[in-house]
Amino acid sequence: MLASFMPDPLHAALVHMPVAFAVLAPLAALAAWILVNRGADVPRTWGMVVALLALLSVSAVVAKSTGEDQEERVEEVVAHAAIETHEEAADVFTTGSFVLLVVAGAGLVRGQVGRWARLTATLGTLALLWAGYQVGHSGGRLVYQHGAASVYREASLSPAPAGPEAERDR
């Protein structure tokens, strides 16, 4: 019963979450970095950045997993090289999100280590945003240039009914 409520393809419905988090991350990190430098409580303020990056990392893994589930079906119409480009970009983004999560986690430490970790993580969110752009761009190319979505248009690919029934349906 749950499957009837799930979108098909699930990947297309989920890929926007890590992208949205990647767009928010530089803004949140910069705001938190400024606030901490002005004396705000480090665990409370920077902890929000760590939580956002954790959500980003988990959503990236889920998006990547659902993409891998769709790969065989899309290979029917899309060249393997184009899929590989998208998959490699997703690997960079997902791995980068976890590396950035660890660095940001070190930003919870007080002192010099925490200061450098917060600065590095804040700058790292920009690199991750660029990596997210690369994933989204290559995914968009799969759909709009290579026709990946066509494998999901089963109803539109079936022939129109002919004869008296077709006339009655018009």
PyMOL CGO cylinders between C-alpha atoms (Angstrom):
from pymol import cmd
from pymol.cgo import CYLINDER

trace = [
    CYLINDER, 0.00, 0.00, 0.00, 2.87, 2.37, 0.78, 0.3, 1, 1, 1, 1, 1, 1,
    CYLINDER, 2.87, 2.37, 0.78, 4.32, 1.73, -2.67, 0.3, 1, 1, 1, 1, 1, 1,
    CYLINDER, 4.32, 1.73, -2.67, 1.20, 3.24, -4.27, 0.3, 1, 1, 1, 1, 1, 1,
    CYLINDER, 1.20, 3.24, -4.27, 2.02, 6.57, -2.61, 0.3, 1, 1, 1, 1, 1, 1,
    CYLINDER, 2.02, 6.57, -2.61, 5.67, 6.55, -3.61, 0.3, 1, 1, 1, 1, 1, 1,
    CYLINDER, 5.67, 6.55, -3.61, 6.62, 8.60, -6.67, 0.3, 1, 1, 1, 1, 1, 1,
    CYLINDER, 6.62, 8.60, -6.67, 8.17, 6.81, -9.61, 0.3, 1, 1, 1, 1, 1, 1,
    CYLINDER, 8.17, 6.81, -9.61, 11.00, 7.47, -10.09, 0.3, 1, 1, 1, 1, 1, 1,
    CYLINDER, 11.00, 7.47, -10.09, 11.74, 8.03, -6.42, 0.3, 1, 1, 1, 1, 1, 1,
    CYLINDER, 11.74, 8.03, -6.42, 15.17, 9.45, -7.26, 0.3, 1, 1, 1, 1, 1, 1,
    CYLINDER, 15.17, 9.45, -7.26, 13.65, 12.44, -9.04, 0.3, 1, 1, 1, 1, 1, 1,
    CYLINDER, 13.65, 12.44, -9.04, 11.54, 13.25, -5.98, 0.3, 1, 1, 1, 1, 1, 1,
    CYLINDER, 11.54, 13.25, -5.98, 14.43, 13.04, -3.51, 0.3, 1, 1, 1, 1, 1, 1,
    CYLINDER, 14.43, 13.04, -3.51, 17.36, 14.68, -5.31, 0.3, 1, 1, 1, 1, 1, 1,
    CYLINDER, 17.36, 14.68, -5.31, 16.20, 18.17, -4.44, 0.3, 1, 1, 1, 1, 1, 1,
    CYLINDER, 16.20, 18.17, -4.44, 16.78, 17.73, -0.70, 0.3, 1, 1, 1, 1, 1, 1,
    CYLINDER, 16.78, 17.73, -0.70, 20.60, 17.57, -0.74, 0.3, 1, 1, 1, 1, 1, 1,
    CYLINDER, 20.60, 17.57, -0.74, 20.65, 20.38, -3.29, 0.3, 1, 1, 1, 1, 1, 1,
    CYLINDER, 20.65, 20.38, -3.29, 18.49, 22.57, -1.05, 0.3, 1, 1, 1, 1, 1, 1,
    CYLINDER, 18.49, 22.57, -1.05, 20.70, 21.78, 1.96, 0.3, 1, 1, 1, 1, 1, 1,
    CYLINDER, 20.70, 21.78, 1.96, 23.79, 22.56, -0.12, 0.3, 1, 1, 1, 1, 1, 1,
    CYLINDER, 23.79, 22.56, -0.12, 22.36, 25.98, -1.00, 0.3, 1, 1, 1, 1, 1, 1,
    CYLINDER, 22.36, 25.98, -1.00, 21.49, 26.71, 2.64, 0.3, 1, 1, 1, 1, 1, 1,
    CYLINDER, 21.49, 26.71, 2.64, 24.79, 25.46, 4.09, 0.3, 1, 1, 1, 1, 1, 1,
    CYLINDER, 24.79, 25.46, 4.09, 27.03, 28.40, 3.05, 0.3, 1, 1, 1, 1, 1, 1,
    CYLINDER, 27.03, 28.40, 3.05, 24.48, 30.89, 4.37, 0.3, 1, 1, 1, 1, 1, 1,
    CYLINDER, 24.48, 30.89, 4.37, 24.06, 29.06, 7.67, 0.3, 1, 1, 1, 1, 1, 1,
    CYLINDER, 24.06, 29.06, 7.67, 27.80, 28.50, 8.10, 0.3, 1, 1, 1, 1, 1, 1,
    CYLINDER, 27.80, 28.50, 8.10, 28.64, 32.13, 7.38, 0.3, 1, 1, 1, 1, 1, 1,
    CYLINDER, 28.64, 32.13, 7.38, 25.97, 33.38, 9.76, 0.3, 1, 1, 1, 1, 1, 1,
    CYLINDER, 25.97, 33.38, 9.76, 27.09, 30.99, 12.50, 0.3, 1, 1, 1, 1, 1, 1,
    CYLINDER, 27.09, 30.99, 12.50, 30.76, 31.83, 11.92, 0.3, 1, 1, 1, 1, 1, 1,
    CYLINDER, 30.76, 31.83, 11.92, 30.02, 35.55, 12.32, 0.3, 1, 1, 1, 1, 1, 1,
    CYLINDER, 30.02, 35.55, 12.32, 27.89, 34.98, 15.41, 0.3, 1, 1, 1, 1, 1, 1,
    CYLINDER, 27.89, 34.98, 15.41, 30.49, 32.76, 17.08, 0.3, 1, 1, 1, 1, 1, 1,
    CYLINDER, 30.49, 32.76, 17.08, 33.20, 35.34, 16.33, 0.3, 1, 1, 1, 1, 1, 1,
    CYLINDER, 33.20, 35.34, 16.33, 30.99, 37.92, 18.06, 0.3, 1, 1, 1, 1, 1, 1,
    CYLINDER, 30.99, 37.92, 18.06, 30.73, 35.78, 21.17, 0.3, 1, 1, 1, 1, 1, 1,
    CYLINDER, 30.73, 35.78, 21.17, 27.72, 33.50, 20.60, 0.3, 1, 1, 1, 1, 1, 1,
    CYLINDER, 27.72, 33.50, 20.60, 27.69, 30.11, 22.30, 0.3, 1, 1, 1, 1, 1, 1,
    CYLINDER, 27.69, 30.11, 22.30, 29.74, 27.76, 20.09, 0.3, 1, 1, 1, 1, 1, 1,
    CYLINDER, 29.74, 27.76, 20.09, 27.88, 24.47, 20.67, 0.3, 1, 1, 1, 1, 1, 1,
    CYLINDER, 27.88, 24.47, 20.67, 24.44, 26.01, 20.24, 0.3, 1, 1, 1, 1, 1, 1,
    CYLINDER, 24.44, 26.01, 20.24, 25.26, 28.24, 17.28, 0.3, 1, 1, 1, 1, 1, 1,
    CYLINDER, 25.26, 28.24, 17.28, 27.71, 26.06, 15.35, 0.3, 1, 1, 1, 1, 1, 1,
    CYLINDER, 27.71, 26.06, 15.35, 25.73, 22.95, 16.26, 0.3, 1, 1, 1, 1, 1, 1,
    CYLINDER, 25.73, 22.95, 16.26, 23.02, 24.11, 13.86, 0.3, 1, 1, 1, 1, 1, 1,
    CYLINDER, 23.02, 24.11, 13.86, 25.55, 24.05, 11.02, 0.3, 1, 1, 1, 1, 1, 1,
    CYLINDER, 25.55, 24.05, 11.02, 26.64, 20.55, 12.00, 0.3, 1, 1, 1, 1, 1, 1,
    CYLINDER, 26.64, 20.55, 12.00, 23.00, 19.41, 12.10, 0.3, 1, 1, 1, 1, 1, 1,
    CYLINDER, 23.00, 19.41, 12.10, 22.34, 20.92, 8.66, 0.3, 1, 1, 1, 1, 1, 1,
    CYLINDER, 22.34, 20.92, 8.66, 25.42, 19.20, 7.23, 0.3, 1, 1, 1, 1, 1, 1,
    CYLINDER, 25.42, 19.20, 7.23, 24.32, 15.90, 8.79, 0.3, 1, 1, 1, 1, 1, 1,
    CYLINDER, 24.32, 15.90, 8.79, 20.94, 16.24, 7.05, 0.3, 1, 1, 1, 1, 1, 1,
    CYLINDER, 20.94, 16.24, 7.05, 22.73, 17.10, 3.83, 0.3, 1, 1, 1, 1, 1, 1,
    CYLINDER, 22.73, 17.10, 3.83, 24.98, 14.03, 4.10, 0.3, 1, 1, 1, 1, 1, 1,
    CYLINDER, 24.98, 14.03, 4.10, 22.13, 11.64, 4.85, 0.3, 1, 1, 1, 1, 1, 1,
    CYLINDER, 22.13, 11.64, 4.85, 19.96, 13.06, 2.07, 0.3, 1, 1, 1, 1, 1, 1,
    CYLINDER, 19.96, 13.06, 2.07, 22.90, 12.77, -0.36, 0.3, 1, 1, 1, 1, 1, 1,
    CYLINDER, 22.90, 12.77, -0.36, 23.29, 9.07, 0.50, 0.3, 1, 1, 1, 1, 1, 1,
    CYLINDER, 23.29, 9.07, 0.50, 19.55, 8.48, 0.00, 0.3, 1, 1, 1, 1, 1, 1,
    CYLINDER, 19.55, 8.48, 0.00, 19.53, 10.36, -3.30, 0.3, 1, 1, 1, 1, 1, 1,
    CYLINDER, 19.53, 10.36, -3.30, 22.60, 8.45, -4.49, 0.3, 1, 1, 1, 1, 1, 1,
    CYLINDER, 22.60, 8.45, -4.49, 21.07, 5.12, -3.47, 0.3, 1, 1, 1, 1, 1, 1,
    CYLINDER, 21.07, 5.12, -3.47, 17.82, 5.79, -5.30, 0.3, 1, 1, 1, 1, 1, 1,
    CYLINDER, 17.82, 5.79, -5.30, 19.81, 6.90, -8.35, 0.3, 1, 1, 1, 1, 1, 1,
    CYLINDER, 19.81, 6.90, -8.35, 21.70, 3.61, -8.35, 0.3, 1, 1, 1, 1, 1, 1,
    CYLINDER, 21.70, 3.61, -8.35, 18.36, 1.80, -8.18, 0.3, 1, 1, 1, 1, 1, 1,
    CYLINDER, 18.36, 1.80, -8.18, 17.25, 3.60, -11.35, 0.3, 1, 1, 1, 1, 1, 1,
    CYLINDER, 17.25, 3.60, -11.35, 20.49, 3.13, -13.29, 0.3, 1, 1, 1, 1, 1, 1,
    CYLINDER, 20.49, 3.13, -13.29, 19.64, -0.11, -15.10, 0.3, 1, 1, 1, 1, 1, 1,
    CYLINDER, 19.64, -0.11, -15.10, 16.30, 1.20, -16.27, 0.3, 1, 1, 1, 1, 1, 1,
    CYLINDER, 16.30, 1.20, -16.27, 17.78, 4.46, -17.59, 0.3, 1, 1, 1, 1, 1, 1,
    CYLINDER, 17.78, 4.46, -17.59, 20.64, 2.63, -19.34, 0.3, 1, 1, 1, 1, 1, 1,
    CYLINDER, 20.64, 2.63, -19.34, 18.00, 1.51, -21.85, 0.3, 1, 1, 1, 1, 1, 1,
    CYLINDER, 18.00, 1.51, -21.85, 18.03, 4.99, -23.40, 0.3, 1, 1, 1, 1, 1, 1,
    CYLINDER, 18.03, 4.99, -23.40, 21.09, 6.84, -22.05, 0.3, 1, 1, 1, 1, 1, 1,
    CYLINDER, 21.09, 6.84, -22.05, 24.72, 6.21, -22.91, 0.3, 1, 1, 1, 1, 1, 1,
    CYLINDER, 24.72, 6.21, -22.91, 26.72, 4.72, -20.06, 0.3, 1, 1, 1, 1, 1, 1,
    CYLINDER, 26.72, 4.72, -20.06, 29.29, 7.54, -20.21, 0.3, 1, 1, 1, 1, 1, 1,
    CYLINDER, 29.29, 7.54, -20.21, 26.65, 10.16, -19.40, 0.3, 1, 1, 1, 1, 1, 1,
    CYLINDER, 26.65, 10.16, -19.40, 25.38, 8.10, -16.47, 0.3, 1, 1, 1, 1, 1, 1,
    CYLINDER, 25.38, 8.10, -16.47, 28.95, 7.59, -15.27, 0.3, 1, 1, 1, 1, 1, 1,
    CYLINDER, 28.95, 7.59, -15.27, 29.60, 11.35, -15.32, 0.3, 1, 1, 1, 1, 1, 1,
    CYLINDER, 29.60, 11.35, -15.32, 26.54, 11.91, -13.12, 0.3, 1, 1, 1, 1, 1, 1,
    CYLINDER, 26.54, 11.91, -13.12, 27.45, 9.05, -10.81, 0.3, 1, 1, 1, 1, 1, 1,
    CYLINDER, 27.45, 9.05, -10.81, 31.02, 10.33, -10.36, 0.3, 1, 1, 1, 1, 1, 1,
    CYLINDER, 31.02, 10.33, -10.36, 29.73, 13.82, -9.56, 0.3, 1, 1, 1, 1, 1, 1,
    CYLINDER, 29.73, 13.82, -9.56, 27.37, 12.28, -7.00, 0.3, 1, 1, 1, 1, 1, 1,
    CYLINDER, 27.37, 12.28, -7.00, 30.27, 10.36, -5.44, 0.3, 1, 1, 1, 1, 1, 1,
    CYLINDER, 30.27, 10.36, -5.44, 32.31, 13.56, -5.08, 0.3, 1, 1, 1, 1, 1, 1,
    CYLINDER, 32.31, 13.56, -5.08, 29.34, 15.40, -3.58, 0.3, 1, 1, 1, 1, 1, 1,
    CYLINDER, 29.34, 15.40, -3.58, 28.44, 12.62, -1.14, 0.3, 1, 1, 1, 1, 1, 1,
    CYLINDER, 28.44, 12.62, -1.14, 32.01, 12.03, -0.02, 0.3, 1, 1, 1, 1, 1, 1,
    CYLINDER, 32.01, 12.03, -0.02, 32.58, 15.77, 0.27, 0.3, 1, 1, 1, 1, 1, 1,
    CYLINDER, 32.58, 15.77, 0.27, 29.49, 16.15, 2.41, 0.3, 1, 1, 1, 1, 1, 1,
    CYLINDER, 29.49, 16.15, 2.41, 30.79, 13.62, 4.93, 0.3, 1, 1, 1, 1, 1, 1,
    CYLINDER, 30.79, 13.62, 4.93, 34.29, 15.13, 4.97, 0.3, 1, 1, 1, 1, 1, 1,
    CYLINDER, 34.29, 15.13, 4.97, 32.75, 18.54, 5.54, 0.3, 1, 1, 1, 1, 1, 1,
    CYLINDER, 32.75, 18.54, 5.54, 30.54, 17.12, 8.31, 0.3, 1, 1, 1, 1, 1, 1,
    CYLINDER, 30.54, 17.12, 8.31, 33.64, 15.86, 10.14, 0.3, 1, 1, 1, 1, 1, 1,
    CYLINDER, 33.64, 15.86, 10.14, 35.43, 19.19, 9.71, 0.3, 1, 1, 1, 1, 1, 1,
    CYLINDER, 35.43, 19.19, 9.71, 32.35, 21.08, 10.89, 0.3, 1, 1, 1, 1, 1, 1,
    CYLINDER, 32.35, 21.08, 10.89, 32.07, 18.72, 13.85, 0.3, 1, 1, 1, 1, 1, 1,
    CYLINDER, 32.07, 18.72, 13.85, 35.58, 19.73, 14.85, 0.3, 1, 1, 1, 1, 1, 1,
    CYLINDER, 35.58, 19.73, 14.85, 34.27, 23.29, 14.85, 0.3, 1, 1, 1, 1, 1, 1,
    CYLINDER, 34.27, 23.29, 14.85, 32.37, 22.46, 18.04, 0.3, 1, 1, 1, 1, 1, 1,
    CYLINDER, 32.37, 22.46, 18.04, 35.71, 22.37, 19.86, 0.3, 1, 1, 1, 1, 1, 1,
    CYLINDER, 35.71, 22.37, 19.86, 36.67, 25.59, 21.57, 0.3, 1, 1, 1, 1, 1, 1,
    CYLINDER, 36.67, 25.59, 21.57, 39.99, 27.27, 20.94, 0.3, 1, 1, 1, 1, 1, 1,
    CYLINDER, 39.99, 27.27, 20.94, 42.27, 27.40, 17.93, 0.3, 1, 1, 1, 1, 1, 1,
    CYLINDER, 42.27, 27.40, 17.93, 41.28, 23.99, 16.55, 0.3, 1, 1, 1, 1, 1, 1,
    CYLINDER, 41.28, 23.99, 16.55, 37.61, 24.91, 16.59, 0.3, 1, 1, 1, 1, 1, 1,
    CYLINDER, 37.61, 24.91, 16.59, 38.26, 28.32, 15.03, 0.3, 1, 1, 1, 1, 1, 1,
    CYLINDER, 38.26, 28.32, 15.03, 40.17, 26.83, 12.12, 0.3, 1, 1, 1, 1, 1, 1,
    CYLINDER, 40.17, 26.83, 12.12, 37.62, 24.06, 11.67, 0.3, 1, 1, 1, 1, 1, 1,
    CYLINDER, 37.62, 24.06, 11.67, 34.75, 26.56, 11.55, 0.3, 1, 1, 1, 1, 1, 1,
    CYLINDER, 34.75, 26.56, 11.55, 36.57, 28.72, 8.99, 0.3, 1, 1, 1, 1, 1, 1,
    CYLINDER, 36.57, 28.72, 8.99, 37.51, 25.68, 6.89, 0.3, 1, 1, 1, 1, 1, 1,
    CYLINDER, 37.51, 25.68, 6.89, 33.96, 24.31, 7.05, 0.3, 1, 1, 1, 1, 1, 1,
    CYLINDER, 33.96, 24.31, 7.05, 32.47, 27.67, 6.11, 0.3, 1, 1, 1, 1, 1, 1,
    CYLINDER, 32.47, 27.67, 6.11, 34.71, 27.85, 3.03, 0.3, 1, 1, 1, 1, 1, 1,
    CYLINDER, 34.71, 27.85, 3.03, 34.10, 24.17, 2.37, 0.3, 1, 1, 1, 1, 1, 1,
    CYLINDER, 34.10, 24.17, 2.37, 30.37, 24.76, 2.06, 0.3, 1, 1, 1, 1, 1, 1,
    CYLINDER, 30.37, 24.76, 2.06, 31.09, 26.81, -1.06, 0.3, 1, 1, 1, 1, 1, 1,
    CYLINDER, 31.09, 26.81, -1.06, 33.07, 23.95, -2.57, 0.3, 1, 1, 1, 1, 1, 1,
    CYLINDER, 33.07, 23.95, -2.57, 30.25, 21.57, -1.68, 0.3, 1, 1, 1, 1, 1, 1,
    CYLINDER, 30.25, 21.57, -1.68, 27.73, 23.90, -3.31, 0.3, 1, 1, 1, 1, 1, 1,
    CYLINDER, 27.73, 23.90, -3.31, 29.79, 23.77, -6.50, 0.3, 1, 1, 1, 1, 1, 1,
    CYLINDER, 29.79, 23.77, -6.50, 29.92, 19.96, -6.29, 0.3, 1, 1, 1, 1, 1, 1,
    CYLINDER, 29.92, 19.96, -6.29, 26.14, 19.92, -5.83, 0.3, 1, 1, 1, 1, 1, 1,
    CYLINDER, 26.14, 19.92, -5.83, 25.77, 22.10, -8.90, 0.3, 1, 1, 1, 1, 1, 1,
    CYLINDER, 25.77, 22.10, -8.90, 27.83, 19.59, -10.88, 0.3, 1, 1, 1, 1, 1, 1,
    CYLINDER, 27.83, 19.59, -10.88, 25.60, 16.71, -9.78, 0.3, 1, 1, 1, 1, 1, 1,
    CYLINDER, 25.60, 16.71, -9.78, 22.44, 18.63, -10.59, 0.3, 1, 1, 1, 1, 1, 1,
    CYLINDER, 22.44, 18.63, -10.59, 23.75, 19.81, -13.94, 0.3, 1, 1, 1, 1, 1, 1,
    CYLINDER, 23.75, 19.81, -13.94, 24.80, 16.33, -15.03, 0.3, 1, 1, 1, 1, 1, 1,
    CYLINDER, 24.80, 16.33, -15.03, 21.46, 14.93, -13.81, 0.3, 1, 1, 1, 1, 1, 1,
    CYLINDER, 21.46, 14.93, -13.81, 19.59, 17.58, -15.75, 0.3, 1, 1, 1, 1, 1, 1,
    CYLINDER, 19.59, 17.58, -15.75, 21.55, 16.64, -18.85, 0.3, 1, 1, 1, 1, 1, 1,
    CYLINDER, 21.55, 16.64, -18.85, 20.50, 13.01, -18.38, 0.3, 1, 1, 1, 1, 1, 1,
    CYLINDER, 20.50, 13.01, -18.38, 16.85, 14.03, -18.29, 0.3, 1, 1, 1, 1, 1, 1,
    CYLINDER, 16.85, 14.03, -18.29, 16.67, 16.88, -20.79, 0.3, 1, 1, 1, 1, 1, 1,
    CYLINDER, 16.67, 16.88, -20.79, 19.42, 16.08, -23.29, 0.3, 1, 1, 1, 1, 1, 1,
    CYLINDER, 19.42, 16.08, -23.29, 19.70, 12.30, -23.12, 0.3, 1, 1, 1, 1, 1, 1,
    CYLINDER, 19.70, 12.30, -23.12, 16.01, 11.48, -22.58, 0.3, 1, 1, 1, 1, 1, 1,
    CYLINDER, 16.01, 11.48, -22.58, 16.31, 9.58, -19.28, 0.3, 1, 1, 1, 1, 1, 1,
    CYLINDER, 16.31, 9.58, -19.28, 12.76, 10.51, -18.30, 0.3, 1, 1, 1, 1, 1, 1,
    CYLINDER, 12.76, 10.51, -18.30, 11.37, 8.78, -21.39, 0.3, 1, 1, 1, 1, 1, 1,
    CYLINDER, 11.37, 8.78, -21.39, 11.66, 5.37, -19.72, 0.3, 1, 1, 1, 1, 1, 1,
    CYLINDER, 11.66, 5.37, -19.72, 9.03, 6.50, -17.20, 0.3, 1, 1, 1, 1, 1, 1,
    CYLINDER, 9.03, 6.50, -17.20, 6.47, 7.64, -19.75, 0.3, 1, 1, 1, 1, 1, 1,
    CYLINDER, 6.47, 7.64, -19.75, 4.98, 4.22, -20.29, 0.3, 1, 1, 1, 1, 1, 1,
    CYLINDER, 4.98, 4.22, -20.29, 1.46, 5.56, -20.74, 0.3, 1, 1, 1, 1, 1, 1,
    CYLINDER, 1.46, 5.56, -20.74, 2.51, 8.09, -23.35, 0.3, 1, 1, 1, 1, 1, 1,
    CYLINDER, 2.51, 8.09, -23.35, 4.44, 5.45, -25.28, 0.3, 1, 1, 1, 1, 1, 1,
    CYLINDER, 4.44, 5.45, -25.28, 1.50, 3.07, -25.66, 0.3, 1, 1, 1, 1, 1, 1,
    CYLINDER, 1.50, 3.07, -25.66, -0.38, 3.35, -28.95, 0.3, 1, 1, 1, 1, 1, 1,
    CYLINDER, -0.38, 3.35, -28.95, -3.67, 5.25, -29.03, 0.3, 1, 1, 1, 1, 1, 1,
    CYLINDER, -3.67, 5.25, -29.03, -6.78, 3.09, -29.21, 0.3, 1, 1, 1, 1, 1, 1,
    CYLINDER, -6.78, 3.09, -29.21, -8.22, 2.64, -32.69, 0.3, 1, 1, 1, 1, 1, 1,
    CYLINDER, -8.22, 2.64, -32.69, -11.72, 1.98, -33.99, 0.3, 1, 1, 1, 1, 1, 1,
    CYLINDER, -11.72, 1.98, -33.99, -15.12, 2.84, -32.51, 0.3, 1, 1, 1, 1, 1, 1,
    CYLINDER, -15.12, 2.84, -32.51, -13.78, 2.88, -28.93, 0.3, 1, 1, 1, 1, 1, 1,
    CYLINDER, -13.78, 2.88, -28.93, -11.32, 5.64, -29.85, 0.3, 1, 1, 1, 1, 1, 1,
    CYLINDER, -11.32, 5.64, -29.85, -14.14, 7.73, -31.33, 0.3, 1, 1, 1, 1, 1, 1,
    CYLINDER, -14.14, 7.73, -31.33, -16.24, 7.28, -28.19, 0.3, 1, 1, 1, 1, 1, 1,
    CYLINDER, -16.24, 7.28, -28.19, -13.31, 8.34, -25.91, 0.3, 1, 1, 1, 1, 1, 1,
    CYLINDER, -13.31, 8.34, -25.91, -12.81, 11.65, -27.76, 0.3, 1, 1, 1, 1, 1, 1,
]
cmd.load_cgo(trace, "trace")
